[in-house]
Amino acid sequence: MTSLIGKPEASDLACLTGSAQDIRAYERSITHETRDSEITALIAKVEQRNGLAALIAMIEPGQRSAILNIYAQRTASLAVQHNDQSLLRLGLLALAVASVKTEDFRDNLATQALLWRSTELLALNPREEFERAAARVPAAADFFREWIDRPPDYQALSAMGYRESGTGDTFWFEKPSRRISAAAAWREMEQSASKPSLFSRLRERRRRDPKADD
């Protein structure tokens, strides 16, 4: 249980740990998992008690941020399955926390595409929902607003290699290849090169060595 002052205890984060095999299985599952419910409870309680900043402080780049990102991806599908707007919003908050401590921003970009499309399928306004998440987690504000300002073609599922599959309680966002292709990653850098708040290091690396990302 999350503490009453809003700061999670170390034990609250047990749902953000596991063996590599467990995490792979969680990422690949297309049905509701116990871990989904545990992370939902964690994010909901922390958000209600204004503990998101405290949660961020307890997360380091690596396993915990990666699991939060996986959870956010999964909520994009599960929210559509269950027509659950509140679950979608918790997924956005989980992504916000994960993005602040990410090891690979491309994984978080793909998650934004899923959640953006999920808001559309739930008849919500994607811009308003992303702005809401940005306001709740100021450290992730630039990351969310840069996505909001993208041209529609760069927000599409296909730009991240995903597609919609199934309907009703079988609906899922699926990705035939698990990671973004080199060509897609290059397009991401080109599109974002003028936005120093998030991509300045990538731009500088490319300027110094044009072959660094080949």
C-alpha positions in Angstrom: 0.0 0.0 0.0 1.3 3.5 -0.9 2.0 5.6 2.2 -0.4 8.3 3.2 2.0 11.2 2.6 2.3 10.3 -1.1 5.8 8.9 -1.2 5.9 5.2 -2.2 7.7 2.7 0.0 10.4 0.5 -1.5 8.0 -2.4 -1.2 5.5 -0.6 -3.4 7.9 -1.0 -6.3 8.0 -4.8 -6.3 5.7 -4.7 -9.3 8.4 -2.9 -11.2 11.0 -5.7 -10.8 11.4 -9.3 -12.1 13.6 -11.6 -14.0 14.4 -11.0 -17.7 12.2 -13.9 -18.6 9.3 -12.5 -16.5 9.6 -9.1 -18.1 9.7 -10.5 -21.6 6.6 -12.6 -20.9 4.9 -9.5 -19.6 5.7 -7.5 -22.6 4.6 -10.2 -25.0 1.3 -11.1 -23.3 -1.9 -9.9 -25.0 -4.1 -10.6 -22.0 -4.6 -8.9 -18.7 -1.8 -9.8 -16.2 -1.6 -9.5 -12.4 1.3 -7.1 -12.9 -1.1 -4.8 -14.8 -3.4 -4.5 -11.8 -0.5 -4.0 -9.4 1.0 -1.1 -11.4 -2.4 0.4 -11.9 -2.9 0.5 -8.2 0.5 2.0 -7.6 0.1 4.8 -10.2 -3.5 5.6 -9.1 -2.5 5.9 -5.4 0.6 7.9 -6.0 -1.3 10.2 -8.4 -4.1 10.7 -5.9 -1.6 11.6 -3.2 0.5 13.9 -5.3 3.4 11.5 -5.1 4.4 11.4 -8.8 7.6 13.5 -8.2 8.5 11.1 -5.3 8.0 8.1 -7.6 10.2 9.6 -10.2 12.9 10.2 -7.6 12.8 6.5 -6.7 13.1 5.3 -10.4 16.4 4.9 -12.1 17.1 4.2 -15.8 16.8 0.5 -16.3 14.4 -2.1 -15.3 11.8 0.0 -13.4 11.5 2.6 -16.1 11.3 -0.1 -18.8 8.5 -1.9 -17.0 6.6 1.3 -16.6 6.9 1.9 -20.3 5.7 -1.6 -21.1 2.8 -1.0 -18.8 1.9 2.2 -20.6 2.0 0.4 -23.9 -0.3 -2.3 -22.6 -2.8 0.1 -21.1 -3.2 1.6 -24.6 -4.7 -1.7 -25.7 -6.4 -2.7 -22.4 -8.2 0.7 -22.2 -9.7 0.2 -25.6 -10.7 -3.4 -24.7 -12.6 -2.2 -21.6 -13.5 1.3 -22.8 -11.7 2.6 -19.8 -10.7 6.2 -20.0 -9.2 6.3 -16.4 -6.9 3.4 -17.3 -5.7 5.3 -20.4 -4.9 8.3 -18.2 -2.9 6.2 -15.8 -1.0 4.8 -18.7 -0.1 8.3 -19.8 1.2 9.1 -16.2 3.2 5.9 -16.2 4.8 6.9 -19.5 5.5 10.4 -18.2 7.4 8.9 -15.2 9.2 6.4 -17.5 10.2 9.0 -20.0 12.0 11.1 -17.4 14.3 8.1 -16.6 14.4 6.3 -19.9 17.4 4.6 -21.4 16.1 4.7 -25.0 13.7 7.6 -26.0 12.6 5.6 -29.1 10.7 3.1 -27.0 8.8 6.0 -25.3 8.0 7.5 -28.7 6.4 4.3 -29.8 4.4 4.3 -26.6 3.1 7.8 -27.3 1.9 6.6 -30.7 -0.1 3.9 -29.0 -1.6 6.1 -26.4 -2.4 8.8 -28.9 -4.4 6.4 -31.0 -6.0 4.9 -28.0 -7.4 8.3 -27.0 -8.9 8.6 -30.5 -10.5 5.2 -30.2 -12.0 6.2 -26.8 -13.5 9.3 -28.4 -11.2 11.6 -26.3 -9.2 14.6 -27.5 -5.6 13.4 -27.7 -4.1 16.9 -27.4 -6.1 17.5 -24.2 -5.1 14.2 -22.7 -1.4 14.6 -23.4 -1.5 18.2 -22.1 -3.1 16.9 -18.9 -0.3 14.3 -18.4 2.3 17.0 -19.2 0.8 19.2 -16.5 0.8 16.5 -13.9 4.5 15.6 -14.6 6.3 18.8 -15.4 9.6 17.0 -16.0 8.0 15.2 -18.9 6.3 18.3 -20.4 8.7 18.9 -23.2 8.6 15.2 -24.2 4.8 15.3 -24.5 4.4 18.6 -26.1 7.0 17.8 -28.8 4.8 14.8 -29.7 1.6 17.0 -29.7 3.3 19.4 -32.2 4.2 16.6 -34.7 2.6 16.4 -38.1 -0.1 13.7 -38.1 2.0 11.4 -40.3 4.6 11.2 -37.6 2.0 10.4 -34.9 0.6 7.5 -36.8 0.9 3.9 -35.6 2.5 2.9 -38.9 5.4 5.4 -38.3 6.4 3.3 -35.3 5.7 0.0 -36.9 2.5 -0.9 -35.0 -1.0 -1.8 -36.2 -4.4 -2.5 -34.7 -5.5 -6.1 -34.4 -8.8 -7.6 -33.3 -11.9 -6.0 -31.9 -13.7 -5.8 -28.6 -12.1 -7.9 -25.9 -9.5 -9.2 -28.4 -8.3 -5.7 -29.5 -4.5 -5.2 -29.3 -1.8 -3.0 -30.7 0.7 -5.3 -32.2 4.2 -4.8 -33.7 5.5 -7.5 -36.0 9.1 -6.4 -35.3 10.0 -5.7 -31.7 12.2 -2.7 -32.2 12.1 0.4 -34.5 14.0 -0.2 -37.7 17.2 1.8 -38.4 15.3 3.8 -41.1 12.5 4.7 -38.6 15.0 5.8 -36.0 16.8 8.0 -38.6 13.5 9.6 -39.5 12.9 10.3 -35.8 16.2 12.1 -35.5 15.6 14.1 -38.6 12.1 15.2 -37.5 13.3 16.2 -34.1 16.7 17.7 -34.9 15.5 21.3 -34.4 14.1 20.6 -30.9 17.1 20.9 -28.5 15.2 20.3 -25.3 15.1 16.5 -26.0 17.3 15.7 -28.9 20.3 18.0 -28.6 22.8 15.3 -27.8 21.7 13.2 -30.8 22.0 16.2 -33.1 25.5 17.0 -31.8 26.6 13.4 -32.2 25.4 13.4 -35.8 27.1 16.7 -36.5 30.4 15.5 -35.2 30.2 12.1 -36.9 27.7 11.6 -39.7 28.3 7.9 -39.7 27.7 7.4 -36.0 24.2 6.2 -36.4 24.7 4.1 -39.5 
